[in-house]
């Protein structure tokens, strides 16, 4: 029966182990993110349908937070985001955390809004695919090297 030192003398096992270590390093690098980025818009909306947000920004980053603050003295409006639609008769302030870019339909009155979006980017996320390939190759190499070491 082979000992552990015999296994580590196998070049195939050592190269497989090296591939596995490199895969772990690459996967750790791939989940690092850069600083937070934010987008903000505000204004006054009259009667009609208004789509809020910046689709370019929201597709470029992984969104971590959305906050919509709506204020009015006396307005009737509906807010749609995702599949959620809710109507409000608003006198005062309303704070929402939509899961998607909101659409506001003002039926009566005027509303002021502030829409803030925060996101982060993962610039090295493509390295995760390379890490996957290295992990598979390393596993195969290490397994074959381990098996050959025990055959001797």
C-alpha positions, 0 to 999 in steps of 0.5 A: 500500500502506498503512503502519503509521501508516495502520493505527493511524489506523483506529478499528476496528483501534484499538478491536480492539487495545484489546479484545485488551489488555483481554482479556489484563488480564482473563485475568491477573486471572482466574487470581489466587488468594486465600490458601490455605485448609486443613481438618484432622480427626483422631481414632480409628477403630474397626471399620467404614467411615469416610468422611473429609473435608469435601465442602463444603470440597473442592468450594469450593476447588481442592485442592492437597494432601491428606495422610492419616496413619494410625497403629496398633499392630496393625490390619487396614484398607483405604483407598479413594480414587478408584478405588484400594483398598489393604489394609494390616496396619498396625503403625506409621505410614502416610502417604498422599497421596490424590487424593480424599476417602478412605474407611477400612474398619477390619476389626480393631483401632483406628487414629488418623488425621490428615487435612489438605487444603489448597486455594486459591480463584479468586474472579475466575475468571468474568472469564475468560469475559468475557476470551474474548468480548473476545478474539474481538471484538477479533480480529475488529475488529482484522482488519477494521480492518487489512483496510480500512486496506490497501484504501485 
